Amino acid sequence: MKNLMCMSLILAVSPVWAVVVMTGNDAMGTSSFNSAGKWDDGLAPSAGKDYSTVGYLLRTPSTAGSYTFAGDSLTVGGGTGGGSNPFLTNGSVNNNALLNKTPSNPTITVNNLILDAGYIRDGMGSGDTWTIAGAIYVTNNGGGFANQCRLNVDSVISGSGTLYIADNGSGEASRTTYINSSLNTYNGSI
C-alpha cells in the first residue's frame, strides 16, 4: 500500500510534457531564439522542453556572436507549415522559417532541429558566411535551405523527407549551400 501511495504522489507532481509553440512571427529586430519573445509559455527556451514554430518566423539574435538554442528540440514548421514545399507558405517568404540575420559570420547551433515542412534561411549579404551546426532531422513533410550568402551546413542531417535547396536568386556564386558532415544518414531526395 505504501508503494502505491508513493507512486500516486510521484505521478501527481510530475510535470506534464508539452510542446512550447510560437504565437506569432518575430518582428524585424526581435528574436525568440534565446528570449521569451513569442513563446506561449512566456519564457526563454530552456532544457527539458521541446519547441515548435508552428509555421511562424523565428529569428536569430541580431547582435554579433554565435548562439545555441537552449531547448531540447526545435521544430521549424510543424503546424500550419508549407505543405509539400516548405517555401510555399501563405505568400510571405518569411513565414515558416528559422531566419538568420546574426552578423559577423556566426555559428547557429540547434542540437535537435526538426524540419517539418519548414526551412532555414538568411537575410545576409552575398559576401557573408554563416554556419548551422548540431543535428537536423527532415520529416516526411520535407524541409529546405535558402540563402543569400554562403551557408555551411555542419549539422548532421538525417531523415527521408524531400530536402529543397532554393536557387541562389541573383546567380551570384557566393550564394552557395555547403553540406559538410561526413556523418549524414539522410536518405531522401534533394
Salt bridges, closest charged atoms under 4 A:
ASP41 OD2 - LYS49 NZ 2.92
